[in-house]
Amino acid sequence: MQPLDDGVYQALLMDLLLASALLALFAYVARLSRDVRGVAAWGAAHFAYTTGATVLDAIAPIVAGAGHPGLAVAVMHGGVMLACAGMAGLAVAVTGFVRQRPLRWWELGLVPAGAAQALAVWIGGGGRDAQTVALTIVELGAFLLMGWHLLALRNRPERVPARLMVACCAVLFVLYGSVVPGWSRGHFGFGEIWVSVDVSIWFMLNFCMLMLASFRAAEGLRRSAMTDPLTGALNRRGVEDALRSRAHPLAAGAAPDAAISLDIDRFKAINDRHGHAAGDDTLRRLAETVRGQLRADDLFERAGGDEFTVLLRRSGPAAALEVAERIRAAVKARAMHAAAAPGEVTVSVGVHADAGARVEQLVRGADAALYRAKQQGRDRVVALADLADDATLDG
């Protein structure tokens, strides 16, 4: 093992210090956004990769220079295994971050597969050159996988940092691939300029990833401020924000044209008989049931207590009544808490549809119809238009 130039040695140590700081930053962002996948994994994987590369390129030569060749070989192989696992871990972290879903078994298997490649070289008696080849193969594959996943981030504000990360992956792919032609001539090293460029690109890559993680964390905090923590339904602020974002003059049919108001019949008796835990369970299951009857662009709000409001778009009176009846029937068909049987918990529902009305008018009309549904015996759907017709007939 040849000793490194002082400039290369210092650059590697600075890279390791930077990776330590980034590990702490990504851990902090991950704590702020516990529901965002891949953030902490990126910081840990980058730290592992940087540590392994530093062990390979800096620590192992120092151990060899101190007169411990056997130990230096073991340190070198261990460093490559750590670097391979870390590089594969970066690709896995990007996969989890972009897709925001549980990782599949073969995706999780990339990390041990990367380390196994270096272990196989060690067991096979390969030296530093063979391990350099193994690490480069893992690096090039990881850059391709990361770039492919990052191309899926097309929405603002994630698009710009994601595209920069794709560019960084492309540059690193070319940079690391540039050493491949030298393998046939026995050239496996790199110079100070190569290391400086490498460190700079990795800094940009981590900076962009930190931006993406921060955007996701801020979005998670924003969503938590817009939703009811128990049921996941929108709160008043969330509804107002959604209406502002949809009510663009060029967006045809953006404004709601029907409202549904509903609440749980005799909800206080449920709390008194079964306890508040059952009451909370009822609210959660009710929210799940209602959401199952709605379209993606309908708005579902917990107005307070056991009262909920649904705002429908592109729904005439007949369609709104159909949705309301589906909700009522779905709630009645399901056990709304652990101690309840299907049919024990019911809802009363009021409906008001008017394409020319403001949201406040729609909700007031639906509330008036809900009040009449309660008066008429509960567990039923009443439309405001029906009340107007009844009043006309009575007159």
C-alpha positions as CSV (number, residue, x, y, z in Angstrom):
1,M,0.0,0.0,0.0
2,Q,1.4,3.3,-1.1
3,P,1.2,6.3,1.3
4,L,-1.1,9.1,0.2
5,D,-0.1,12.7,-0.6
6,D,-0.8,15.1,2.2
7,G,-3.5,16.9,0.2
8,V,-5.4,13.7,-0.5
9,Y,-5.1,12.6,3.1
10,Q,-6.5,15.9,4.3
11,A,-9.3,15.9,1.8
12,L,-10.4,12.4,2.9
13,L,-10.4,13.5,6.6
14,M,-12.4,16.6,5.8
15,D,-14.9,14.5,3.9
16,L,-15.2,12.2,7.0
17,L,-15.8,15.2,9.3
18,L,-18.4,16.5,6.8
19,A,-20.1,13.1,6.8
20,S,-20.3,13.2,10.6
21,A,-21.9,16.6,10.6
22,L,-24.4,15.5,7.9
23,L,-25.2,12.4,10.0
24,A,-26.3,14.7,12.8
25,L,-28.3,17.0,10.5
26,F,-30.2,14.2,8.8
27,A,-30.9,12.6,12.1
28,Y,-32.4,15.9,13.3
29,V,-34.5,16.3,10.1
30,A,-35.7,12.7,10.5
31,R,-36.8,13.4,14.0
32,L,-38.9,16.3,12.8
33,S,-40.5,14.2,10.1
34,R,-41.0,10.8,11.5
35,D,-43.4,9.7,8.8
36,V,-40.9,10.5,6.0
37,R,-39.0,7.4,4.9
38,G,-35.3,7.4,3.9
39,V,-34.0,10.5,5.6
40,A,-32.1,8.9,8.6
41,A,-31.1,6.0,6.3
42,W,-29.4,8.4,3.9
43,G,-27.3,10.0,6.7
44,A,-26.3,6.7,8.1
45,A,-25.5,5.2,4.7
46,H,-23.4,8.2,3.7
47,F,-21.5,8.1,6.9
48,A,-20.8,4.4,6.5
49,Y,-19.7,4.8,2.9
50,T,-17.4,7.8,3.7
51,T,-15.9,6.0,6.7
52,G,-15.3,2.9,4.7
53,A,-13.7,4.8,1.9
54,T,-11.5,6.7,4.4
55,V,-10.4,3.5,6.0
56,L,-9.5,2.0,2.6
57,D,-7.7,5.0,1.2
58,A,-6.2,6.6,4.4
59,I,-6.2,4.4,7.5
60,A,-5.1,1.1,5.9
61,P,-1.9,2.8,4.4
62,I,-1.1,4.3,7.7
63,V,-1.4,0.9,9.5
64,A,0.8,-0.6,6.8
65,G,3.4,2.2,7.2
66,A,3.5,1.5,10.9
67,G,4.8,-2.0,10.2
68,H,1.6,-4.0,10.5
69,P,1.0,-5.4,7.0
70,G,-1.4,-8.2,8.2
71,L,-3.5,-5.9,10.2
72,A,-3.5,-3.4,7.3
73,V,-4.9,-6.0,4.9
74,A,-7.7,-6.8,7.4
75,V,-8.4,-3.1,7.9
76,M,-8.5,-2.5,4.1
77,H,-11.0,-5.4,3.5
78,G,-13.2,-4.2,6.4
79,G,-13.2,-0.7,5.0
80,V,-14.3,-1.9,1.5
81,M,-17.1,-4.0,3.0
82,L,-18.3,-0.9,5.0
83,A,-18.1,1.3,1.9
84,C,-19.9,-1.2,-0.3
85,A,-22.7,-1.6,2.3
86,G,-22.9,2.2,2.7
87,M,-23.1,2.9,-1.1
88,A,-25.8,0.3,-1.5
89,G,-27.5,1.8,1.5
90,L,-27.6,5.2,-0.2
91,A,-29.5,3.7,-3.2
92,V,-31.9,2.0,-0.8
93,A,-32.4,5.3,1.1
94,V,-33.2,7.2,-2.1
95,T,-35.7,4.4,-3.1
96,G,-37.5,4.7,0.3
97,F,-37.4,8.5,0.2
98,V,-38.8,8.9,-3.4
99,R,-41.4,6.1,-3.2
100,Q,-42.4,6.6,0.4
101,R,-43.5,2.9,0.8
102,P,-42.2,-0.1,2.7
103,L,-39.1,-1.4,0.9
104,R,-39.4,-4.7,-0.9
105,W,-37.2,-7.7,0.1
106,W,-34.9,-7.4,-2.8
107,E,-34.4,-3.7,-2.2
108,L,-33.4,-4.3,1.4
109,G,-31.1,-7.1,0.2
110,L,-29.0,-4.6,-1.7
111,V,-27.1,-3.6,1.4
112,P,-25.9,-7.1,2.4
113,A,-25.3,-7.9,-1.2
114,G,-22.9,-5.0,-1.5
115,A,-21.0,-6.0,1.6
116,A,-21.0,-9.7,0.4
117,Q,-19.3,-8.7,-2.8
118,A,-16.4,-7.3,-0.9
119,L,-16.4,-10.2,1.5
120,A,-16.2,-12.6,-1.5
121,V,-13.1,-10.8,-2.7
122,W,-11.5,-11.1,0.7
123,I,-12.3,-14.8,1.0
124,G,-11.0,-15.3,-2.5
125,G,-7.7,-13.9,-1.6
126,G,-8.0,-10.7,-3.7
127,G,-6.0,-7.6,-2.8
128,R,-6.5,-3.9,-2.8
129,D,-6.9,-3.7,-6.6
130,A,-9.6,-6.4,-6.7
131,Q,-11.5,-4.6,-3.9
132,T,-11.2,-1.3,-5.8
133,V,-12.9,-3.0,-8.7
134,A,-15.6,-4.4,-6.4
135,L,-16.3,-1.1,-4.8
136,T,-16.4,0.8,-8.2
137,I,-19.0,-1.7,-9.5
138,V,-21.2,-1.1,-6.5
139,E,-20.8,2.7,-6.8
140,L,-21.7,2.8,-10.5
141,G,-24.7,0.6,-9.9
142,A,-25.9,2.7,-7.0
143,F,-25.6,6.0,-9.0
144,L,-27.7,4.5,-11.8
145,L,-30.4,3.4,-9.4
146,M,-30.4,6.7,-7.4
147,G,-30.7,8.7,-10.6
148,W,-33.5,6.6,-12.0
149,H,-35.6,7.0,-8.8
150,L,-34.9,10.7,-8.4
151,L,-36.3,11.4,-11.9
152,A,-39.7,10.5,-10.5
153,L,-39.7,13.7,-8.3
154,R,-41.3,16.1,-10.7
155,N,-43.4,18.3,-8.4
156,R,-42.4,21.7,-7.0
157,P,-40.5,22.4,-4.9
158,E,-38.7,19.0,-5.1
159,R,-38.0,19.1,-8.8
160,V,-35.0,21.4,-8.9
161,P,-32.9,19.7,-6.1
162,A,-33.9,16.3,-7.4
163,R,-32.6,17.3,-10.9
164,L,-29.4,18.6,-9.4
165,M,-29.0,15.3,-7.6
166,V,-29.5,13.4,-10.9
167,A,-26.8,15.6,-12.4
168,C,-24.5,14.9,-9.5
169,C,-25.0,11.2,-9.9
170,A,-24.2,11.5,-13.6
171,V,-21.0,13.4,-12.8
172,L,-19.9,10.9,-10.2
173,F,-20.7,8.0,-12.5
174,V,-18.4,9.5,-15.1
175,L,-15.8,10.4,-12.5
176,Y,-15.7,6.9,-11.0
177,G,-16.0,5.3,-14.3
178,S,-12.9,7.2,-15.5
179,V,-10.6,5.0,-13.5
180,V,-11.9,1.8,-15.2
181,P,-9.8,2.1,-18.4
182,G,-6.7,2.3,-16.2
183,W,-7.4,-1.1,-14.7
184,S,-6.0,-2.9,-17.7
185,R,-2.7,-1.1,-17.2
186,G,-2.6,-1.7,-13.5
187,H,-3.6,1.9,-12.6
188,F,-6.0,1.8,-9.6
189,G,-5.1,5.1,-7.9
190,F,-6.4,8.6,-8.1
191,G,-4.9,12.1,-7.5
192,E,-5.6,15.1,-5.4
193,I,-7.6,16.8,-8.1
194,W,-9.8,13.7,-8.5
195,V,-10.4,13.7,-4.7
196,S,-11.2,17.4,-4.6
197,V,-13.8,17.1,-7.4
198,D,-15.3,14.0,-5.7
199,V,-15.7,15.7,-2.4
200,S,-17.2,18.8,-4.0
201,I,-19.8,16.8,-5.9
202,W,-20.7,14.8,-2.8
203,F,-21.2,18.0,-0.9
204,M,-23.7,19.2,-3.5
205,L,-25.4,15.8,-3.5
206,N,-25.8,15.9,0.2
207,F,-26.9,19.5,0.2
208,C,-29.7,18.7,-2.3
209,M,-30.8,15.7,-0.3
210,L,-30.9,17.8,2.8
211,M,-33.1,20.3,0.9
212,L,-35.5,17.5,-0.2
213,A,-35.6,16.1,3.3
214,S,-36.4,19.6,4.7
215,F,-39.1,20.1,2.1
216,R,-40.7,16.8,3.1
217,A,-40.4,17.7,6.8
218,A,-42.0,21.1,6.3
219,E,-44.8,19.5,4.3
220,G,-45.4,17.0,7.1
221,L,-45.6,19.8,9.6
222,R,-47.9,21.7,7.4
223,R,-50.2,18.7,6.9
224,S,-50.3,18.1,10.7
225,A,-51.5,21.7,11.2
226,M,-54.2,21.2,8.6
227,T,-55.7,17.9,9.9
228,D,-57.4,16.6,12.9
229,P,-54.9,14.3,14.7
230,L,-57.5,11.7,15.8
231,T,-59.4,11.1,12.6
232,G,-57.0,12.5,9.9
233,A,-59.9,14.6,8.5
234,L,-59.2,18.2,7.6
235,N,-59.7,20.9,10.2
236,R,-61.1,24.3,9.3
237,R,-57.7,25.7,8.4
238,G,-57.1,22.7,6.2
239,V,-60.4,23.2,4.3
240,E,-59.7,26.9,3.8
241,D,-56.3,26.1,2.5
242,A,-57.6,23.5,0.1
243,L,-60.3,25.8,-1.2
244,R,-57.8,28.6,-1.8
245,S,-55.5,26.2,-3.8
246,R,-58.4,24.9,-5.9
247,A,-60.5,28.0,-6.5
248,H,-58.4,29.2,-9.5
249,P,-60.5,31.1,-12.0
250,L,-59.1,28.9,-14.8
251,A,-59.9,25.6,-13.0
252,A,-63.2,24.5,-14.3
253,G,-65.6,23.3,-11.5
254,A,-63.0,24.0,-8.8
255,A,-65.5,25.3,-6.3
256,P,-67.7,22.8,-4.3
257,D,-71.3,22.7,-5.4
258,A,-72.7,20.4,-2.7
259,A,-72.2,19.9,1.1
260,I,-73.0,17.0,3.4
261,S,-73.2,17.4,7.1
262,L,-73.3,14.4,9.4
263,D,-72.9,13.5,13.0
264,I,-73.1,10.3,15.1
265,D,-76.5,9.5,16.7
266,R,-76.4,9.5,20.5
267,F,-72.6,9.8,20.6
268,K,-72.7,10.9,24.3
269,A,-74.4,7.6,25.2
270,I,-71.5,5.7,23.5
271,N,-69.0,7.5,25.6
272,D,-71.0,7.0,28.8
273,R,-71.6,3.3,28.2
274,H,-68.3,2.2,26.7
275,G,-65.8,4.9,27.7
276,H,-63.9,7.5,25.9
277,A,-61.6,5.1,24.2
278,A,-64.5,3.5,22.4
279,G,-65.7,7.0,21.5
280,D,-62.3,7.8,20.0
281,D,-62.3,4.5,18.2
282,T,-65.8,5.3,16.8
283,L,-64.6,8.6,15.4
284,R,-61.6,7.0,13.8
285,R,-63.6,4.2,12.2
286,L,-66.2,6.6,11.1
287,A,-63.6,8.8,9.3
288,E,-62.2,5.8,7.6
289,T,-65.6,4.7,6.5
290,V,-66.6,8.1,5.1
291,R,-63.3,8.5,3.2
292,G,-64.0,5.1,1.6
293,Q,-67.1,6.6,-0.1
294,L,-65.5,9.8,-1.4
295,R,-63.4,10.7,-4.4
296,A,-59.9,12.0,-4.1
297,D,-60.8,15.6,-4.8
298,D,-63.7,15.8,-2.3
299,L,-63.0,17.6,1.0
300,F,-63.7,15.9,4.3
301,E,-63.6,18.0,7.5
302,R,-64.1,17.3,11.2
303,A,-66.2,20.3,12.1
304,G,-66.0,19.5,15.8
305,G,-66.9,16.8,18.3
306,D,-68.7,14.1,16.4
307,E,-69.8,16.4,13.6
308,F,-68.3,16.1,10.1
309,T,-68.7,18.0,6.8
310,V,-68.1,16.8,3.2
311,L,-67.7,19.2,0.3
312,L,-68.3,17.7,-3.1
313,R,-67.3,19.0,-6.5
314,R,-69.1,18.3,-9.8
315,S,-72.1,16.8,-7.9
316,G,-75.7,17.7,-8.5
317,P,-78.5,17.1,-6.1
318,A,-79.0,13.5,-7.1
319,A,-75.3,12.6,-7.0
320,A,-74.9,14.3,-3.6
321,L,-77.9,12.3,-2.2
322,E,-76.4,9.1,-3.5
323,V,-73.1,9.8,-1.7
324,A,-74.8,10.7,1.5
325,E,-76.9,7.5,1.4
326,R,-73.8,5.4,0.8
327,I,-72.1,7.0,3.8
328,R,-75.1,6.3,6.0
329,A,-75.4,2.7,4.9
330,A,-71.6,2.0,5.2
331,V,-71.5,3.4,8.7
332,K,-74.5,1.3,9.7
333,A,-73.0,-1.9,8.2
334,R,-69.7,-1.6,10.2
335,A,-68.9,-2.1,13.8
336,M,-67.8,1.4,14.8
337,H,-65.8,0.3,17.9
338,A,-64.6,-2.9,19.5
339,A,-67.7,-3.4,21.7
340,A,-70.2,-2.5,19.0
341,A,-72.1,-4.7,16.6
342,P,-72.9,-3.6,13.1
343,G,-75.9,-1.3,13.1
344,E,-75.4,-0.2,16.7
345,V,-73.8,3.1,15.6
346,T,-75.7,5.2,13.1
347,V,-75.4,8.7,11.6
348,S,-77.8,11.4,10.6
349,V,-77.0,13.2,7.4
350,G,-78.0,16.5,5.8
351,V,-77.4,17.4,2.2
352,H,-77.5,20.7,0.3
353,A,-76.6,21.0,-3.4
354,D,-76.5,24.3,-5.2
355,A,-73.9,25.0,-7.9
356,G,-74.3,28.8,-7.5
357,A,-74.0,29.0,-3.7
358,R,-70.9,29.9,-1.7
359,V,-69.3,27.3,0.6
360,E,-70.8,29.0,3.7
361,Q,-74.3,28.8,2.2
362,L,-73.8,25.1,1.3
363,V,-72.7,24.2,4.8
364,R,-75.5,26.2,6.5
365,G,-78.1,24.4,4.3
366,A,-76.6,21.0,5.0
367,D,-76.6,21.8,8.7
368,A,-80.3,22.7,8.6
369,A,-81.1,19.5,6.8
370,L,-79.1,17.5,9.4
371,Y,-81.1,19.1,12.2
372,R,-84.3,18.0,10.5
373,A,-82.9,14.4,10.1
374,K,-82.4,14.3,13.8
375,Q,-86.0,15.5,14.4
376,Q,-87.3,12.9,12.1
377,G,-85.8,10.0,14.1
378,R,-82.1,9.8,13.2
379,D,-80.3,7.3,10.9
380,R,-81.5,9.0,7.8
381,V,-80.6,11.3,5.0
382,V,-82.5,14.6,4.5
383,A,-81.9,17.1,1.7
384,L,-82.6,20.8,2.1
385,A,-84.5,20.8,-1.2
386,D,-87.0,18.3,0.3
387,L,-87.6,20.6,3.3
388,A,-88.4,23.4,0.9
389,D,-90.8,21.2,-1.1
390,D,-92.5,20.1,2.2
391,A,-92.9,23.7,3.2
392,T,-94.5,24.6,-0.1
393,L,-97.0,21.7,0.1
394,D,-97.9,22.7,3.7
395,G,-98.6,26.2,2.6
